[in-house]
Amino acid sequence: MKTLKIGNVRIPNPIFLSPMVEVTDLPYRLICRKAGAGMAYIEMLYVNAILHTNKKTQNLMKTSKEDRPSGIQITGNTPEEFKKVIPHLKPYDIVDINCGCPSIRIVGSQAGSFLLKTPKKIESMIRILKDAGLTTTAKIRLGFNKNNVLKVSKLIEKAGADALTIHARLAVHRNHIPAEWSWIKKVKDNLGIPVIGNGDIVNGESAAKMLDIADGAMIARAALGDPTIFSRVAYYLKTRKEKEFDFKENIRYFNRYLQLAKKYDVIDLNRIKYLGTNFIKSIQGAASLRQQFMGLKTFNEIQDFSKSLEEKEV
């Protein structure tokens, strides 16, 4: 696979793991990189949470030498906040501004996808980070409740952003609405910076089709509980054949996730249970196994149960 350059940062391949809240902590990023993801970001953090940091935020901001190139995704509602947070962003290779999160809590704070209503504010935020010498990207949607993606994209490039990711839905659209990839191509045709496409990339074929119209392909939901999607995409790009999902290979990645959570002292049982239930699929009796898994009380119980799944007949 080809490499991709964002600013002065070289990405080893153009398949990205999307930043996802409650998912992309350091251990999850590392297992996805091991499976073949070229780039992975710390999940979206609100700037104020970074400025008034607590143990949870500190854990989420952890990185390692294997987590390179490193990336962090942030959001906020004022340029002034972005000026204050700059010292906390210096350790990361790429800083991504989230202008696409549709959650009620984030939109209610006038951050995330709410920023699409005020493109000039996005422009100011990018300029602040670029003036501080940070490699800066943005992730947007087609618009908030109406499509203004070309206008916003051009402003983002004008502000000096090093790349742009587009989730090809409006913020008011849910995932059952098909992503409108034609707009990704229109933006790519109008911009000179790298464009990464996101939305409905679920296998090798869809990733290949995205790479036909964009510089990179970002995988979100399909990578939840399935880091092996990255190796399957790589296989497809090489052979043009889809590789079958392998439950045991995938559950080995979850066991590795648990080892890394312990190594980096980021054990969060609620997160582990959420992730684990997403790994327990495509196997006979999956619903019953998920129920058993949710009833486990300790980290050691989870480790033992997960190891036993490697031996289970599929």
N, C-alpha and C positions, 0 to 999 in steps of 0.2 A: 504494500500500500504506500501511496505517496505521503510525504510529510507535509505539514502546513505551518507557515510562519505567521505568528500574530505579534506585530511589533518586532521586537528582537528575540522573541521566544519561539523556539522551534518545537512544534508538537509532533511526536513520532508517527502518528497516523491520524486521519481526519474523523475518527469515530469517537464521539464525546459521551461521557456519562453526564446526564443533566443533574444540576444541583436539586435535591429534593429534601424538603423538611422532614425530619424524623427518619431519614434514610442515609444520606451521604456523609456520615461521620468518617473519621480517618480509617478505621478498619474496613468499612464498606468500600471506600475509594480504593484502598489497597487491593482488595480482592478483585475489584472490577479492572483495575490496571493489570493485575496478574493475568486476568482472562483476556486482555487485549484492548481495553479502553485506552485511547491515546491521550485523553485529558479528562480530569475529574475535579470538581469544585467543592469546597466546603458549602454546606447548605446555606440558603439565604439567611442572613442575620440582619436584624434591624440595627441601624447605626447607633441608636441610643442604648441598645443592649450591649454593644461593644464598649461604648463610653462608660457605662455603669456596669462593668463586667461582674459576673458571678461565676461560681464553680462550673455550672452547666455550660455557659458561654465559653469559658476557658477550655473546657474539654472539646467543644465543637471546633474551636480554632486551632487545635493541635494539628501538626503536620510532621513529616519525617523526610529523610533523604530519599526514601523510595516513592514518596508522594510528589514527584516532580514531572513536568513543571507543576508548580503549586498554583492553586487558584482559590479565591474567596469570592462569594457573591454577597453583595450588600444591598440594602434599600433604605430609604429615608424620605423625608418630605421637604427638607430645606437645604440649600447649598451650604449654609453656615455649619450644619452638622457635619457635612462632608469635609470641611476644612479642619474641624476638630479631630476627626477620626484618622486622618492621614498617618500619624505615627504608628498606629496599630496595624496598618495595611502594608507597611514597608517590607515585612518578611516574605510576602507572596509574589510570585512571578506575574500573575495576572489578577486584576481586580475587575469583577463583573458587576455592573449595576442592574439590579432587577427592576424592570419597568413592565412586568407582565403578570405578577402574582395576582390572582383574582380573589383571594380569600377575603371574607368580610372584615376580619380584624385588620388586615394590612390596608385594604382599600379605605376602611374607616379612619385610618391614620394618615390618609392622603399619600400613601406610598405605593410601591408595587405598580399594578396596572393603572392606578389613579393618575400616575405621572403622565400617561399618554394623553391626558386632557390638557396638560401644560408642557408641551414639548420644549419650550424655552428653558424650563427648569432643568430638564434632562441635559440640555446643552450646557448649562452652567455647571452642573455636577461633573460632567465629563471634563470640562476645561479645568476645573479645580484639581481633579486627580491627575490629569495630564501635566499641568503646571508643576505638580509635585514630583514629576518624573516617573509616575506609575504607568505600567502597561494597562490600558483601560479598555474594556469592552462593555457592551450593553446587551441585555436580552429583553425583547419586546414582543408584543402581540400585534395583530393587524390593526388594532385600535381598541378603545374601551367599549363603546357601544356603536361606533361607526368607524369605518375603515379610513385611517389616515396614515397608513404604513409608509407610503412613499415620502410624504412630507416629513414624518418623524425620522425615517432612515437617513434622508439627506441632511437633516440637522445634526444627527449623531455623527455622520461622517465629517461634516463641516467643523464640528466641535473638536475633532482630532481623535476620535475613537479608533482603536486598532483593529477591531472586528465587531461584527453584529450577529446576534442570534435571533432568529424569528420563529416564534411559535405561531403557526399559521391558522390561528383562530382569534376571534374577538374575545375580550376579557369576559363578556357576558355569556359566551358560549361554553357549554360543558363538553366533555370528551366524546359524547355520542354524536356530536356534530362533526362531520369529516373535516379534517384540516385542508385548507385551500392552498395547496402547494404552488399554484400558478402565481400567487403573489410573491412567493419566495424568489421565483425566477425573475419576475418583474423588478424586484429590488436588486437582485444580483446584476441584472442588465444595466442598472442605473448607478451602481456604486463601484468604487475602485478598491474598497477594503474587503477582506474576506467575509463571506456571508455563510453562516451555519444554519441549516434548516432543522426544525423540530416539529414534531406532531405526526402521530400514526406511523412511526418507524418501529416495526414489530418483528422483522426478520431480515435475512440477507438481501432478499430481493428489494424490499422497500428501502433499505439503506443504500443499495446500489443506485436505485432510481433517484434518491435524494442527491447523491453525489454527482448525478448527471446534470443537476440544475444549481447546485450549491458547492461551496468549498469544503463543507463539513456536514456531518449528520449527527445530531444529538438525540440520544435515546433516553427516555424517561420511564414511563410506566412499564414498558417491556423489560426493563432492567431491574425492576423491583422483585426481589426474590429469585432473580435469574441472571447472575453475573456471566454465565456461560453464553448469553446472547452475543457477547463481544467476540468470543472465539468462533461462534457460528457465523457471525457476519464476516469475519476475516476469512473463514473457509469458503463462504459463498463468493466473496470478491475474488478469491484465487481460482475457484473451480466452476463458478456459476451453478453450483448445486447446493441445495439446502441440506444442512447437517441436522440429524435428529436430536431432539432434546434428550439428555442423559441425566436421569434423576440422581444417580449415585455420584456422578461427577459434580453435579450442582450442589448436592448436600455436603460434599467434601469442602466446597468453598464456604459454606455456612460454618462448618467446623473450624475452618481457618479464620473466619470472622470472629468466632468466639475466642480463639487463641490470641488474636490481635487485640481484642477488647480488653483482655486481661493484661497483655503485655503493655499496652499504652494507658492502662488504668482509666478506661472510659466505660466501664460496665454500667449499663442502664437496663434493668430488667424489663421495663415497659417497652423500650425500643427493641430489645432483643426478641421479645415475644411478638411484637408487630412484624418484625422482619422474618422471624422464624416461620410464622404461619404462612407467609408468602413463599417460602421455600418448599413447604410441604404440599406439593401438587403433582399432578400427572403420575399418581401412584395409587394402587388399589387401597381403598380404605382411608383416603386422604382426609376426609371430613372427621372421621373418628380420631385419627392421629393428631389433627390440629386441636381437637378438643382436649385430648390428653396433654398435649404440649402446653396449652394455655393453663392447665391445672398445676403445672410444675411451680415449685416455690423458691428454689434456689438456683444460683448459677451452675453449681455442680450437677444438680439434677438435669438442667437443660443440656449441659455438655454430655452427660451419660446418655440421655435420650437421643440426642442428635447423632452421637457415634453409633448407636444401635440402628439408626436408619440406614447407615452405610451398608449394613449387613442384611438389610431386609430384602426379600424377594420382590422384584418389581413386576 
